Amino acid sequence: MADGSLRWWDREVGYEVYIRSFADGDGDGVGDFPGLTEKLDYLAWLGVGIVWITPFYPSPMCDFGYDVADYTGVDPLFGTLDDFDDCIAQAHQLGLRVLIDLVPNHSSDRHPWFQASRSDPDSPKRGYYHWRDPAVGGGPPNNWVSHFGGSAWTFDEASQQYYLHLFLPEQPDLNWSNPNLVREFDDVLAFWLDREVDGFRIDVAHGLVKNMLMPDNPQRFATAPGMSPRQVFGCYEHRYDLDQSGNASIYRRWRAIAERYDALLLGEVYLRENNPDRVSRYVSAQDGLHRAFYFAPMHTPWEPSAMWSTFRDALDAAPRDLSWAISSHDDPRAPSRLGGGEMGQSRSLAYSVMLFALPGLPFLYQGDELGLEDVDVPLDQRRDPVAIRNQNPADGRDGCRTPMPWSPGPAAGFTDGAESWLPAAREDGETVSVQRGEQGSILHKYRKLLALRRERHDLHAEGLEWLTGRTSSVIGFRRGDTVCALNAGDVPAEFQLPPGQWRLAFSSRRPAGAAITSAIVLDAPEGVLLIRVPDADSGLRRPPGARL
Ligand code: NOJ
């Protein structure tokens, strides 16, 4: 594809800032805009191009901001609208683009829309939510379950009806069949785009539209006592509550708005089956979302055949539209999931090499660049409602949400206050300042990788040629004059290069620079990037100044 058809995000790597845990500017133990603004130069130094900021809107914080009480404000915990504007202006000055998190599937039960809807069944806002009579004979209107445990319906004594919530009861689902609600969100998008955000990460992008007849979902497996909410949720086929075809019309509408601002729409399409064909229906070069997160890489076991299926299938379904990540604020950090310790860190870095080289938009989650593992947060310090409701730390997401470690000290430089909202202590070697001072640190390796991904125009366009096949432990592919290979097996493996001279531009395991012809033996694990060296005799030599 010619460079002319590239969009600004095609060249970039994104970075998820979980704002509560990034940097605390006012000493109250919770991250905020002044803290984030102060650290933007770090992100620019690291070399990311897009910063996604998780929800910062006024909220009772039942789900730590994913329960929005006002879509056009800033919660005082995080600062003011002026602080927000300063942050955006400073980011832009540093050449960073900013995505904010839009939460359209549900609001907070404290949102004035829901308050009106609940207090007066005749209010025009009643139709902004899903209210239903009890089933014949009593009980919830259907068998839908909440992601966070229990029925997806809560009974309202006053009106003798149930309302729907696919997450907490404090997060009532909005009714996207209501045209007035649809128009409200047009205004929300415009409000933030006019404040110069560069796009949106759309929460639960696959969930907005429901089948309005609300039939029972087919049950695939029996539920059993002791199952986690995630397991119970997986016992049902979500035929009527998620992934409805009507979602497309919302994104068509938003795309028209976004295009007026050259803004990016990036969906969280967290389909449990990780079916890439279904995820790909959300993205489109013309009129859908620009990009959608594909979550399979966070769940695929470190095993070559599983990884092959994940990536071949995904790229067949959506050759350039997916967004990749190894960790997030909802899932265990990659080094913990991939074996822990040095093994987990090596695999995570090797994995990142591949994700950064695939077509699509890669993201780091804060701390990935430091090789951070999850923290084992004791039950009495847990904050995630999923852990608390179910009294099971394994269900919770606190372990991956603990504060970013900036420098050695009791709170690892996250806060000057006495206490942080989740435990902040980390080993000195895990902190930004220590790793910045060591040339061979994981942080410096990520920085190098980010620089390569930005410089290598081969990695920005569409298209990839597989160099190995599903039976190989090495996942190898070529994009123009750049080759990437990941050994996902347990033993070293030889990787055959295409003809020509190659230079090792990056390895997750060894210094770069070596000239290589024909083959390289990859360690286990190891991820490498190789660049073709122009051949002086073959006429392939490029004119001076031309890019590689
Ligand atoms: C996905 C978000 O990433 C998660 O943190 C949140 O709890 C749910 N959506 C509900 O908004």
Residues whose N, C-alpha, C, O or C-beta is under 5 A from the ligand:
A	BS01	NOJ	D63 Y66 F167 D203 V204 D330
